[in-house]
Every structure is written in C-alpha cells, then in structure tokens.
Amino acid sequence: MTTEILPTSVEVFIKQIMPWARGHQIKAITKFVLAIIDKQTGNQAELARAQGNQEAAAKQLSRLIHNPRLKPKDFAK
C-alpha cells in the first residue's frame, strides 16, 4: 500500500520549517520536493523534465539552488 503525498501537506511542512521564506520560494521548493519524491532523483535535468516547461523549470531550479537567502546547504541538511 502506498501513501499519496499531497502538495498542500508538503507546502504546510515547508512553511513550518522555513517561516521566513516568501510565497514564491515556498511554491518552488514544494514543486521540486514533490518532483524529487516522484522521480527519486536529485538530478537537476531530470527534475526539470518532470515539469511542464523544461527550460523555465531549469532556470527556476537554478535560481532556487543559488539563492543565498535560502542557504541551500543548510536546507539540504
């Protein structure tokens, strides 16, 4: 039996662990966390392919990863 992961549940969790993050950041993180869970990979190209517009998704993921305010290394921990 598998449990479905709801986007709203992930978004609520991210808001709880990152209360200082802005709305668009939370939505982007939620989108890519769900893609990681779905695709079982951390490969940026594969995650971008999982989204509708691959080029836009790749740019969004790159901006997210390189955002110093989000401290990606701390977030990964």
Secondary structure, 3 states (H helix, E strand, C coil): CCCCCCHHHHHHHHHHHCCCCCHHHHHHHHHHHHHHHHHCCCCHHHHHHCCCCHHHHHHHHHHHHCCCCCCHHHHHC
